[in-house]
Amino acid sequence: MSQLPPLRLKKQEENRLKAGHLWIFSNEIDTQQTPLSGFTAGEAVEIQTHKGQVIGSGYINPHSLICARLLSRDPKHPWSASLLVHRLNVALSLRDLRYPDPYYRLIFGEADLLPGLVVDRYGDTLVVQLTTAGMELMKADVLTALEKVLHPKVILLRNDSPIRNYEKLPSYVETVLGEMPEHLLIKENGLSFEVPFQEGQKTGWFYDQRENRARLAPYVKGKRVLDVYSYMGGWGVTAAALGASDVTCVDASQTALDYVHHNAALNGQTDKVQTLQGDAQEAMKELRQQREKFDVVIIDPPAFIKKKVDFRPGIKGYRKINQQAMQLTAKDGILVSASCSHHLPRQVLQKIMQESAVHLDRNLQILEHGYQGPDHPIHPAIPETEYLKVIYSRVLSRH
């Protein structure tokens, strides 16, 4: 018999869980049998059907819309520190299979069956995010497991994600193992990059675009490239190293652009890379006024649609930047358009691009589609784990 307190679902609300999902929403709980007021945030629970059949074990946060998350489906093996170690080893085996160097996202939450946990690996440094009350409560077990499996020298907790607000968790950044270095080193596609240890966005680097950046190779050799929302040069420096004649990186952050120059120098591309600081849309407007044209334009913006309520204004934002990008794309040039908004379907992004081309009296050819890398695996029963889309297109004249 389980020693965990039961959490009962309403009638037939177990169907999504049985199909593979891990989330339970507050309106799916049978609060007559198991009142939410009886639980504390992060508490471990046994998840049951309306009739008391055991589905598995997980944790609960009665104050969150996503009220509970399933961690184990085996009643004989409920959630434990040893199961956490097992899940880490399973995740590590995938990354070892796919990547020759220890630079990747090691844990991608639900897709690695560890909801509420994100871990990025930078050699012997780990950057960790705990985004739920359940994982926050298990912080000591998480850190112990990471040390046991990976033997890192440094662990940084970047618990400053806005997602924690939904769980009513405090925001903080803390080095819990070792001494904080000044920079994080990344090795990607044969290149080296450095980012500031505590000042980078999210967990420091966007590993999810690695394969998409490598896909630039046949398009950029000898070409002028514009990299908008460049961050610290992942796309732009890669394009230069792949043979672009010159690259202009645009970002609102001067610190990020300082690192673009730093990373260009690290890879012997100083002479090819220049930067333009400012708001992306204003910068593209300025470049158009200067009658600049680029053979390859890359736009990789932050998520414009973080919640469903953002959909309409977000669509307008994606339409505007795609139109501006096409206006800067030379005749028969290449446009690489990305979105990390889960709520923006791939076909809608493609439709936005097509409508933008028609509006500008251009023709569009779709060449390739890019996805998040295999260190950000997609759980087929959890559509929320699939978020990144990249469309490689050719922007043609109508004549």
Secondary structure, DSSP 4 states (H G I P E B T S, - for coil): ---SPEEEBPTTTTHHHHTT--EEEGGGB-TTTS-GGG--TT-EEEEE-TT--EEEEEEE-TTSSEEEEEEE--TTS-S-HHHHHHHHHHHHHHHHHH-SSSEEEEEEGGGGT-TTEEEEEETTEEEEEE-SHHHHHTHHHHHHHHHHHH--SEEEEEE--THHHHTT---EEEEEES---SEEEEEETTEEEEEETTTSSTTSS-GGGHHHHHTTHHHHTT-EEEEES-TTTHHHHHHHHTT-SEEEEEES-HHHHHHHHHHHHHTT-GGGEEEEES-HHHHHHHHHHTT--EEEEEE-PPPS-SSGGGHHHHHHHHHHHHHHHHHTEEEEEEEEEEE--TTS-HHHHHHHHHHHHHHTTEEEEEEEEEE--TTSPPPTT-GGG---EEEEEEEEE--
